[in-house]
Amino acid sequence: MILEHTTIKEVADRARVSTATVSRILSGKHCHRSTTVETVRRAIEELRSAGPVLTGFESAAPESVGIVMFAYRDFLNSSYNATLATAIMETLTAEDFSAQFIALSSKRLSIDYIESLVREHRLKGLLIPEFDMLYTVSEQLAKLPIPVVCIGNLAETGLRYSVCADNVSAGRDAANYLWSRGHRRFGIVTMSRSDICQAQRTAGFLETLRELGGAPEQVMIREYRSLNDSVSGVISALANMQERPTALFSTNSLMSQKLIAGAAAVGIRVPEELSLLSFEENNELLYMPVPVSAIRQPTRELGETAVRMLINLIRGLAVPEHEVLNCSLVARSSVAKRNE
């Protein structure tokens, strides 16, 4: 009987016998009952038919991990995704690991498909940048017999290990900064708050506004499901308001770029008439007609920290279950000082 890519421990687990029993049967030096020998033989055949299993690939070189991302149109063109993927790949390469990039559409968003790729590529672990649509399989991912590290959300995903930015504090910092600049009427433009990160940024902003003596119930909130959505609705609403917000907090940098362009198109001057503060710094915000202030997310650090956590898990080392990284304020000219 030949094991091929299967280990003795895997055979023993499936046959429900000891590894010593399997070893003796394979070597021909045994006095076991025929039923035991047949059970071991059947276990080997089943494992061989199923292909490589999820663990026990100690001989694979170099070690490989999977990077699972939900794919939408132009998803790799976003500054966040591109920066994060670069940081992950550079850190893995420095540690002599290879990577299998797994971009999933909604049609292939199933645990069975992910599990088949883990087997096919003999992956030692998985990195999951952001989650959102992947929430539907998070509980099953947590049960895979390889380590899984989520980037971008906390334990609400059902996964044990995660690295994220402190999104609640980011929202709080945004509110504190705009308030300190004299603003008292606010709007929030956010992606869908079904995404934990988006919800946390908004919640942090509103909680802090209440603590400062403001009226969170009066904040204009516009929510978008996709980055492909037009912001014309919120721009039109702003243009027609008699008493519009003096400051907007945008929880996504690409949405911030659309807001700057849309405001200019209807004659709303930034920052004289409308200040804009973005979450998630990207290189393009600096070069907008009005350079945009931002709460900077530590994108590279997220990727590097997650890789180190995953590698330590693969090596059997103890790691903290959750690491939360701080954001920082980048003040530019899109937020004006206002006296109300």
C-alpha positions as a printed Julia matrix, in Angstrom:
340×3 Matrix{Float64}:
   0.0    0.0     0.0
   1.43   3.4    -1.04
   0.6    6.58    0.87
   1.52   9.08   -1.88
   0.47  12.5    -0.47
  -1.24  11.06    2.6
   0.4   10.86    6.05
   0.27   7.98    8.51
  -1.59  10.16   11.01
  -4.3   10.95    8.45
  -4.77   7.26    7.71
  -4.85   6.43   11.43
  -7.44   9.11   12.1
  -9.69   7.92    9.3
  -9.31   4.21   10.2
  -9.62   4.97   13.92
  -6.5    3.05   14.82
  -3.12   4.1    16.19
  -0.31   5.44   14.02
   1.79   2.5    15.23
  -0.8    0.09   13.83
  -0.74   1.8    10.44
   3.07   1.82   10.41
   3.27  -1.89   11.16
   0.69  -2.77    8.5
   2.5   -0.68    5.88
   5.82  -2.32    6.7
   4.32  -5.81    6.6
   5.47  -6.49   10.15
   2.18  -7.08   11.9
  -0.1   -9.71   13.35
  -3.32  -7.75   13.08
  -6.68  -9.17   12.21
  -7.69  -9.12    8.58
 -10.54  -6.73    9.37
  -8.05  -4.18   10.77
  -5.82  -4.5     7.72
  -8.83  -4.06    5.44
  -9.94  -0.95    7.39
  -6.49   0.62    6.97
  -6.38  -0.31    3.28
  -9.81   1.25    2.71
  -8.79   4.44    4.54
  -5.75   4.81    2.29
  -7.83   4.34   -0.84
 -10.42   6.87    0.31
  -7.76   9.47    1.08
  -6.05   8.82   -2.25
  -9.35   9.26   -4.12
 -10.14  12.48   -2.28
  -6.76  13.96   -3.19
  -4.47  15.81   -0.79
  -6.15  16.55    2.52
  -6.22  19.85    4.34
  -3.26  19.21    6.68
  -0.08  17.2     6.78
   1.79  18.71    3.83
   5.05  19.06    5.71
   7.06  18.12    2.63
   5.58  20.86    0.43
   8.14  23.53   -0.5
   7.84  26.39   -0.44
   4.95  26.58    1.98
   1.94  28.25    0.44
  -1.0   30.21    1.81
  -4.18  31.39    0.15
  -5.34  35.01   -0.13
  -9.13  34.97   -0.5
 -10.8   38.15   -1.76
 -14.32  38.83   -2.93
 -14.08  40.11   -6.51
 -16.07  43.0    -7.94
 -15.4   45.16  -10.96
 -11.99  46.9   -10.73
 -11.5   45.61   -7.17
  -7.72  45.53   -7.59
  -7.68  49.12   -8.84
  -8.7   50.47   -5.44
  -5.83  51.95   -3.49
  -6.75  49.95   -0.4
  -6.85  46.54   -2.11
  -3.72  47.19   -4.15
  -1.73  48.4    -1.14
  -2.94  45.55    1.04
  -2.21  42.85   -1.56
   1.27  44.3    -2.16
   2.07  44.33    1.56
   0.88  40.74    1.95
   2.89  39.44   -1.01
   6.07  41.29   -0.01
   5.89  40.0     3.57
   5.17  36.43    2.49
   8.07  36.5     0.03
  10.44  37.79    2.71
   9.41  34.8     4.86
   9.95  32.36    1.96
   6.26  31.59    1.55
   4.36  31.44   -1.71
   0.75  32.54   -2.18
  -2.29  31.45   -4.14
  -4.51  34.43   -4.93
  -8.17  33.36   -4.81
 -10.64  35.93   -6.19
 -14.21  34.76   -5.64
 -17.34  35.92   -7.43
 -20.73  35.56   -5.76
 -21.35  32.44   -7.89
 -18.4   30.64   -6.33
 -18.89  31.9    -2.8
 -19.17  28.54   -1.07
 -17.2   26.67    1.54
 -17.0   23.6    -0.71
 -15.25  25.56   -3.44
 -12.82  27.21   -1.02
 -12.09  23.84    0.57
 -11.38  22.28   -2.83
  -8.83  25.03   -3.55
  -7.18  24.44   -0.19
  -6.77  20.79   -1.1
  -5.7   21.44   -4.69
  -2.99  23.93   -3.76
  -1.99  22.27   -0.49
  -2.45  25.5     1.41
  -1.09  25.84    4.93
  -3.36  28.73    5.87
  -5.77  31.38    4.58
  -5.77  35.17    4.68
  -9.16  36.84    4.21
  -8.81  40.59    3.45
 -12.09  42.28    4.41
 -15.16  40.11    4.71
 -18.54  41.6     3.81
 -19.9   39.06    1.26
 -17.75  36.31    2.79
 -19.74  36.47    6.05
 -22.0   33.76    4.6
 -19.22  31.17    4.91
 -17.34  32.53    7.92
 -18.52  29.88   10.37
 -17.48  27.07    8.04
 -14.1   28.72    7.38
 -13.5   28.78   11.12
 -13.8   24.97   11.15
 -11.12  24.33    8.54
  -8.14  22.41   10.02
  -5.74  25.13    8.88
  -5.33  28.59   10.41
  -7.45  31.41    8.97
  -6.72  35.09    9.63
  -9.25  37.77    8.74
  -8.12  41.3     7.85
 -10.5   44.17    8.41
 -13.08  42.96   10.89
 -13.22  41.69   14.45
 -14.72  38.57   15.99
 -18.19  39.23   14.58
 -17.08  37.16   11.58
 -16.99  34.01   13.66
 -13.27  33.59   12.94
 -10.88  33.3    15.85
  -7.98  35.37   14.5
  -8.21  38.85   13.01
  -6.31  42.06   12.36
  -8.19  45.3    11.89
  -8.03  49.06   12.12
  -9.75  50.7    15.06
 -12.8   51.79   13.08
 -14.81  53.02   16.07
 -11.95  55.32   17.12
 -11.6   56.46   13.49
 -15.22  57.63   13.53
 -14.69  59.29   16.9
 -11.57  61.07   15.65
 -13.49  62.33   12.61
 -16.24  63.81   14.77
 -13.79  65.38   17.21
 -11.76  66.96   14.41
 -14.73  68.45   12.57
 -16.22  69.71   15.85
 -12.9   71.32   16.8
 -12.93  73.16   13.48
 -16.24  74.77   14.44
 -18.69  72.59   12.5
 -22.08  71.79   14.03
 -24.12  70.5    11.07
 -22.93  67.2     9.61
 -23.53  64.62    6.93
 -22.18  61.08    6.6
 -21.78  59.32    3.27
 -21.07  55.65    3.87
 -20.94  52.32    2.13
 -23.47  49.72    3.31
 -23.47  49.38    7.07
 -24.01  45.65    6.71
 -20.21  45.79    6.52
 -18.95  45.87   10.1
 -16.18  48.39    9.42
 -18.56  50.89    7.82
 -21.04  50.5    10.68
 -18.31  51.02   13.29
 -17.03  54.23   11.67
 -20.53  55.67   11.54
 -21.37  54.57   15.08
 -18.16  56.07   16.47
 -18.91  59.38   14.77
 -22.5   59.57   16.06
 -21.61  58.5    19.6
 -18.93  61.17   19.86
 -21.18  63.82   18.4
 -23.72  63.13   21.15
 -20.98  63.32   23.81
 -19.89  66.71   22.43
 -23.4   68.09   22.76
 -24.42  67.72   19.14
 -27.56  66.15   17.67
 -26.76  62.83   15.96
 -30.42  62.38   14.99
 -30.07  65.46   12.76
 -27.07  64.12   10.84
 -27.81  63.55    7.15
 -26.79  59.94    6.38
 -26.62  58.52    2.85
 -25.73  54.85    2.4
 -24.5   53.18   -0.81
 -24.22  49.45   -1.53
 -21.6   49.66   -4.29
 -18.7   51.87   -5.26
 -20.23  51.93   -8.73
 -23.22  53.86   -7.39
 -23.52  57.52   -8.37
 -23.45  60.14   -5.63
 -25.72  62.42   -7.66
 -28.55  61.86   -5.17
 -26.66  63.22   -2.18
 -25.2   66.06   -4.28
 -28.66  67.04   -5.47
 -29.97  66.94   -1.91
 -27.14  69.17   -0.71
 -27.68  71.65   -3.54
 -31.38  72.01   -2.69
 -31.1   72.31    1.1
 -31.74  75.67    2.66
 -29.56  74.76    5.63
 -27.15  72.1     4.43
 -24.45  70.37    6.49
 -21.25  72.36    6.7
 -19.12  69.21    6.85
 -19.32  65.72    5.39
 -17.58  62.61    6.68
 -17.11  60.09    3.86
 -16.24  56.57    5.02
 -14.61  55.57    1.71
 -11.91  57.36   -0.29
 -13.34  56.59   -3.75
 -16.68  57.98   -2.62
 -14.82  61.08   -1.4
 -13.41  61.66   -4.87
 -16.92  61.45   -6.36
 -18.22  63.91   -3.77
 -15.53  66.5    -4.59
 -16.3   66.25   -8.3
 -20.07  66.3    -7.74
 -19.93  69.35   -5.48
 -17.89  71.28   -8.05
 -20.39  70.35  -10.77
 -23.3   72.01   -8.92
 -21.29  74.99   -7.7
 -20.82  73.98   -4.06
 -17.39  75.24   -3.06
 -15.11  73.0    -1.0
 -14.16  73.92    1.68
 -15.74  77.39    1.79
 -19.32  76.09    1.71
 -18.8   72.41    2.45
 -15.89  70.76    4.25
 -15.02  67.16    3.44
 -13.19  64.63    5.6
 -12.5   61.18    4.16
 -11.73  57.87    5.77
  -9.05  55.72    4.11
  -6.25  57.76    2.66
  -5.15  57.06   -0.9
  -2.6   58.76   -3.12
  -5.27  60.43   -5.27
  -6.83  62.43   -2.42
  -3.71  64.56   -2.19
  -3.96  65.55   -5.86
  -7.65  66.44   -6.03
  -8.46  70.08   -6.97
  -8.84  70.57   -3.21
  -6.5   68.18   -1.36
  -8.73  66.05    0.87
  -8.19  65.62    4.6
  -8.4   61.99    5.72
  -8.42  59.57    8.61
  -5.6   57.35    7.39
  -6.04  53.59    7.68
  -2.77  51.67    8.35
  -3.22  49.53    5.24
   0.33  48.23    4.81
   0.59  47.49    8.51
  -2.65  45.48    8.36
  -1.21  43.22    5.66
   2.17  42.8     7.34
   0.66  42.07   10.77
  -1.8   39.53    9.37
   0.95  37.65    7.52
   3.11  37.45   10.65
   0.12  36.21   12.65
  -0.68  33.51   10.08
   2.91  32.31    9.77
   3.24  32.04   13.55
   0.02  30.02   13.67
   1.33  27.71   10.94
   4.5   27.24   12.99
   2.52  26.43   16.11
   3.44  29.6    17.98
   1.12  31.48   20.34
  -0.36  34.68   18.94
  -2.99  37.18   20.18
  -6.39  36.37   18.71
  -7.08  39.98   17.68
  -4.8   42.87   16.85
  -6.27  46.36   16.47
  -4.18  49.05   14.76
  -4.66  52.8    15.17
  -5.63  55.19   12.4
  -4.18  58.7    12.08
  -5.37  62.11   10.89
  -3.95  63.66    7.71
  -5.08  67.32    7.73
  -5.23  69.08    4.36
  -7.24  71.97    2.95
 -10.67  70.35    2.42
 -11.78  71.08    6.0
 -12.21  74.78    6.74
 -12.31  76.5    10.11
 -15.87  77.65   10.75
 -17.39  80.0    13.31
 -21.09  79.3    13.93
